[in-house]
Amino acid sequence: MKRRGESVPEDPHFLEKFFLETLVHQDIVTYTHGLRRKVQNVIHARVEVLGKTYELVESFGTNHGALAELQGNSEAYNFEYFVDS
């Protein structure tokens, strides 16, 4: 059935294509919302672990030997750009 004065769409598969495109779009939107929620949960869990770890070790003294080793290693691995070939 159609309203009076309306023409039939030229493409007989118009509704099929419309629904497929709409459903695929909704699937992508739903997937990305779920993925975002999972990433937020992982980040939240990591932040909790880091916070608890900091609370455990904040009263420890500074290990100057380890600090010097880290600073020495960071100098050895400076960024080098890649030459375009």
N, CA, C and O atoms as a DFTB+ gen file, in Angstrom:
340 C
 N C O
     1  1       0.838      -1.169       0.000
     2  2       0.000       0.000       0.000
     3  2       0.885       1.236       0.000
     4  3       1.993       1.240       0.538
     5  1       0.369       2.263      -0.610
     6  2       1.086       3.530      -0.637
     7  2       0.091       4.671      -0.559
     8  3      -1.088       4.523      -0.880
     9  1       0.594       5.804      -0.127
    10  2      -0.261       6.973      -0.070
    11  2      -0.582       7.447      -1.481
    12  3       0.177       7.229      -2.425
    13  1      -1.690       8.078      -1.585
    14  2      -2.083       8.571      -2.891
    15  2      -1.116       9.670      -3.322
    16  3      -0.772      10.560      -2.544
    17  1      -0.692       9.588      -4.560
    18  2       0.194      10.594      -5.107
    19  2       1.667      10.257      -4.961
    20  3       2.508      10.957      -5.526
    21  1       2.009       9.207      -4.221
    22  2       3.416       8.830      -4.080
    23  2       3.788       7.880      -5.205
    24  3       2.983       7.056      -5.637
    25  1       5.017       8.011      -5.669
    26  2       5.476       7.117      -6.722
    27  2       6.248       5.958      -6.101
    28  3       6.762       6.058      -4.987
    29  1       6.316       4.878      -6.833
    30  2       7.065       3.699      -6.385
    31  2       8.549       4.008      -6.571
    32  3       8.928       4.556      -7.606
    33  1       9.404       3.670      -5.595
    34  2      10.839       3.914      -5.767
    35  2      11.351       3.190      -7.017
    36  3      10.892       2.097      -7.350
    37  1      12.308       3.818      -7.698
    38  2      12.839       3.227      -8.919
    39  2      13.566       1.929      -8.644
    40  3      13.475       0.988      -9.433
    41  1      14.280       1.864      -7.544
    42  2      15.038       0.658      -7.204
    43  2      14.142      -0.285      -6.414
    44  3      13.714       0.054      -5.310
    45  1      13.850      -1.471      -6.965
    46  2      12.969      -2.387      -6.242
    47  2      13.590      -2.949      -4.966
    48  3      12.880      -3.477      -4.110
    49  1      14.903      -2.837      -4.838
    50  2      15.605      -3.352      -3.647
    51  2      15.944      -2.225      -2.681
    52  3      16.834      -2.364      -1.842
    53  1      15.230      -1.108      -2.802
    54  2      15.498       0.065      -1.971
    55  2      15.425      -0.269      -0.483
    56  3      16.347       0.047       0.268
    57  1      14.340      -0.902      -0.056
    58  2      14.184      -1.199       1.369
    59  2      15.237      -2.183       1.860
    60  3      15.776      -2.026       2.956
    61  1      15.526      -3.183       1.062
    62  2      16.543      -4.172       1.452
    63  2      17.888      -3.483       1.667
    64  3      18.553      -3.725       2.675
    65  1      18.294      -2.629       0.730
    66  2      19.568      -1.907       0.858
    67  2      19.531      -0.958       2.056
    68  3      20.495      -0.858       2.815
    69  1      18.403      -0.265       2.211
    70  2      18.271       0.676       3.322
    71  2      18.426      -0.025       4.662
    72  3      19.164       0.440       5.531
    73  1      17.726      -1.150       4.829
    74  2      17.809      -1.871       6.095
    75  2      19.206      -2.448       6.325
    76  3      19.708      -2.420       7.449
    77  1      19.833      -2.967       5.278
    78  2      21.189      -3.506       5.436
    79  2      22.170      -2.415       5.850
    80  3      22.981      -2.610       6.756
    81  1      22.091      -1.267       5.180
    82  2      22.992      -0.174       5.535
    83  2      22.724       0.330       6.943
    84  3      23.662       0.615       7.688
    85  1      21.468       0.442       7.312
    86  2      21.112       0.925       8.640
    87  2      21.533      -0.064       9.707
    88  3      22.099       0.327      10.728
    89  1      21.264      -1.342       9.485
    90  2      21.621      -2.348      10.478
    91  2      23.128      -2.471      10.622
    92  3      23.634      -2.606      11.736
    93  1      23.855      -2.424       9.501
    94  2      25.305      -2.494       9.590
    95  2      25.821      -1.287      10.358
    96  3      26.710      -1.423      11.199
    97  1      25.273      -0.104      10.080
    98  2      25.690       1.095      10.800
    99  2      25.409       0.949      12.291
   100  3      26.259       1.287      13.115
   101  1      24.231       0.453      12.644
   102  2      23.889       0.270      14.054
   103  2      24.800      -0.767      14.704
   104  3      25.176      -0.614      15.866
   105  1      25.161      -1.823      13.969
   106  2      26.085      -2.820      14.509
   107  2      27.439      -2.189      14.807
   108  3      28.045      -2.467      15.842
   109  1      27.911      -1.340      13.901
   110  2      29.196      -0.672      14.104
   111  2      29.121       0.253      15.313
   112  3      30.037       0.279      16.134
   113  1      28.043       1.003      15.423
   114  2      27.878       1.916      16.555
   115  2      27.826       1.129      17.867
   116  3      28.490       1.489      18.840
   117  1      27.039       0.060      17.888
   118  2      26.931      -0.766      19.094
   119  2      28.281      -1.387      19.448
   120  3      28.668      -1.415      20.617
   121  1      28.997      -1.884      18.437
   122  2      30.313      -2.491      18.670
   123  2      31.289      -1.471      19.249
   124  3      32.009      -1.776      20.200
   125  1      31.320      -0.259      18.684
   126  2      32.268       0.733      19.169
   127  2      31.919       1.201      20.584
   128  3      32.816       1.472      21.383
   129  1      30.627       1.297      20.900
   130  2      30.255       1.651      22.279
   131  2      30.712       0.561      23.247
   132  3      31.237       0.862      24.319
   133  1      30.513      -0.705      22.870
   134  2      30.955      -1.805      23.720
   135  2      32.468      -1.848      23.853
   136  3      32.997      -2.099      24.936
   137  1      33.164      -1.600      22.746
   138  2      34.625      -1.591      22.775
   139  2      35.141      -0.468      23.666
   140  3      36.078      -0.658      24.442
   141  1      34.523       0.704      23.548
   142  2      34.919       1.835      24.395
   143  2      34.727       1.507      25.872
   144  3      35.571       1.837      26.706
   145  1      33.623       0.864      26.183
   146  2      33.348       0.489      27.572
   147  2      34.400      -0.507      28.073
   148  3      34.853      -0.405      29.213
   149  1      34.789      -1.464      27.233
   150  2      35.804      -2.441      27.647
   151  2      37.154      -1.775      27.863
   152  3      37.856      -2.094      28.823
   153  1      37.524      -0.854      26.980
   154  2      38.797      -0.144      27.133
   155  2      38.779       0.694      28.405
   156  3      39.771       0.742      29.132
   157  1      37.658       1.356      28.676
   158  2      37.553       2.135      29.917
   159  2      37.704       1.235      31.138
   160  3      38.342       1.628      32.115
   161  1      37.128       0.034      31.100
   162  2      37.246      -0.890      32.227
   163  2      38.690      -1.328      32.435
   164  3      39.153      -1.432      33.571
   165  1      39.407      -1.587      31.332
   166  2      40.818      -1.989      31.439
   167  2      41.644      -0.840      32.014
   168  3      42.474      -1.052      32.899
   169  1      41.420       0.366      31.516
   170  2      42.171       1.525      32.017
   171  2      41.851       1.762      33.493
   172  3      42.747       2.052      34.285
   173  1      40.575       1.640      33.861
   174  2      40.187       1.822      35.259
   175  2      40.884       0.797      36.160
   176  3      41.367       1.141      37.239
   177  1      40.934      -0.450      35.718
   178  2      41.589      -1.498      36.509
   179  2      43.080      -1.216      36.662
   180  3      43.642      -1.422      37.737
   181  1      43.722      -0.746      35.597
   182  2      45.159      -0.437      35.667
   183  2      45.419       0.739      36.614
   184  3      46.379       0.723      37.384
   185  1      44.566       1.743      36.551
   186  2      44.753       2.904      37.425
   187  2      44.585       2.488      38.882
   188  3      45.317       2.965      39.750
   189  1      43.637       1.613      39.155
   190  2      43.468       1.125      40.530
   191  2      44.711       0.390      41.004
   192  3      45.160       0.595      42.132
   193  1      45.272      -0.463      40.157
   194  2      46.484      -1.212      40.527
   195  2      47.646      -0.247      40.752
   196  3      48.390      -0.386      41.723
   197  1      47.804       0.726      39.861
   198  2      48.887       1.694      40.033
   199  2      48.709       2.512      41.317
   200  3      49.683       2.785      42.019
   201  1      47.481       2.897      41.620
   202  2      47.226       3.648      42.849
   203  2      47.555       2.838      44.094
   204  3      48.181       3.343      45.026
   205  1      47.132       1.580      44.104
   206  2      47.430       0.715      45.257
   207  2      48.918       0.448      45.372
   208  3      49.459       0.393      46.476
   209  1      49.590       0.280      44.221
   210  2      51.035       0.058      44.242
   211  2      51.754       1.276      44.794
   212  3      52.682       1.145      45.592
   213  1      51.330       2.459      44.373
   214  2      51.952       3.687      44.880
   215  2      51.764       3.806      46.383
   216  3      52.685       4.198      47.099
   217  1      50.571       3.467      46.863
   218  2      50.330       3.529      48.309
   219  2      51.259       2.583      49.058
   220  3      51.690       2.887      50.171
   221  1      51.572       1.435      48.451
   222  2      52.452       0.474      49.111
   223  2      53.907       0.925      49.128
   224  3      54.613       0.679      50.107
   225  1      54.371       1.583      48.060
   226  2      55.805       1.886      47.941
   227  2      56.151       3.349      48.183
   228  3      57.324       3.712      48.100
   229  1      55.169       4.205      48.480
   230  2      55.467       5.627      48.627
   231  2      56.394       5.920      49.800
   232  3      57.088       6.937      49.795
   233  1      56.419       5.058      50.793
   234  2      57.270       5.317      51.957
   235  2      58.668       4.714      51.803
   236  3      59.504       4.865      52.694
   237  1      58.930       4.035      50.686
   238  2      60.258       3.454      50.472
   239  2      61.263       4.567      50.186
   240  3      60.905       5.622      49.663
   241  1      62.506       4.319      50.531
   242  2      63.573       5.274      50.230
   243  2      63.944       5.226      48.754
   244  3      63.566       4.298      48.040
   245  1      64.677       6.222      48.310
   246  2      65.102       6.285      46.918
   247  2      66.303       5.384      46.710
   248  3      67.264       5.427      47.480
   249  1      66.247       4.562      45.664
   250  2      67.367       3.702      45.294
   251  2      68.190       4.463      44.254
   252  3      67.872       4.451      43.065
   253  1      69.248       5.122      44.717
   254  2      70.030       5.986      43.833
   255  2      70.754       5.196      42.752
   256  3      70.952       5.699      41.645
   257  1      71.151       3.967      43.060
   258  2      71.815       3.133      42.053
   259  2      70.875       2.796      40.904
   260  3      71.262       2.886      39.739
   261  1      69.638       2.408      41.226
   262  2      68.656       2.086      40.189
   263  2      68.280       3.333      39.400
   264  3      68.096       3.266      38.185
   265  1      68.165       4.467      40.078
   266  2      67.827       5.719      39.407
   267  2      68.924       6.117      38.419
   268  3      68.633       6.543      37.301
   269  1      70.179       5.978      38.832
   270  2      71.304       6.301      37.942
   271  2      71.321       5.355      36.740
   272  3      71.626       5.769      35.621
   273  1      70.993       4.096      36.976
   274  2      70.949       3.115      35.877
   275  2      69.852       3.481      34.867
   276  3      70.073       3.413      33.658
   277  1      68.690       3.863      35.356
   278  2      67.601       4.274      34.464
   279  2      67.964       5.519      33.662
   280  3      67.681       5.598      32.466
   281  1      68.585       6.478      34.315
   282  2      68.977       7.700      33.611
   283  2      70.053       7.410      32.572
   284  3      70.049       8.007      31.496
   285  1      70.963       6.513      32.878
   286  2      71.999       6.129      31.909
   287  2      71.398       5.414      30.713
   288  3      71.809       5.647      29.576
   289  1      70.424       4.540      30.964
   290  2      69.787       3.813      29.859
   291  2      68.971       4.747      28.976
   292  3      68.925       4.562      27.760
   293  1      68.332       5.740      29.568
   294  2      67.511       6.645      28.758
   295  2      68.386       7.475      27.836
   296  3      67.950       7.851      26.749
   297  1      69.603       7.765      28.247
   298  2      70.514       8.504      27.375
   299  2      71.002       7.635      26.228
   300  3      71.291       8.152      25.149
   301  1      71.102       6.326      26.435
   302  2      71.600       5.413      25.401
   303  2      70.569       5.168      24.317
   304  3      70.923       4.739      23.220
   305  1      69.313       5.428      24.596
   306  2      68.260       5.110      23.642
   307  2      67.519       6.359      23.181
   308  3      66.289       6.394      23.199
   309  1      68.251       7.371      22.772
   310  2      67.610       8.569      22.245
   311  2      66.906       8.239      20.931
   312  3      67.278       7.294      20.236
   313  1      65.890       9.025      20.602
   314  2      65.137       8.812      19.374
   315  2      66.001       9.162      18.173
   316  3      66.673      10.193      18.150
   317  1      65.970       8.286      17.181
   318  2      66.661       8.559      15.912
   319  2      65.606       8.517      14.815
   320  3      64.821       7.573      14.724
   321  1      65.602       9.539      13.999
   322  2      64.622       9.583      12.941
   323  2      65.039       8.645      11.801
   324  3      66.212       8.294      11.669
   325  1      64.077       8.253      10.996
   326  2      64.341       7.365       9.882
   327  2      64.519       8.201       8.611
   328  3      63.701       9.069       8.305
   329  1      65.572       7.932       7.899
   330  2      65.847       8.663       6.660
   331  2      64.937       8.089       5.573
   332  3      64.878       6.875       5.377
   333  1      64.231       8.975       4.871
   334  2      63.377       8.519       3.764
   335  2      64.259       8.009       2.641
   336  3      65.244       8.646       2.267
   337  1      63.899       6.860       2.111
   338  2      64.717       6.309       1.017
   339  2      63.971       6.329      -0.288
   340  3      64.507       5.903      -1.312
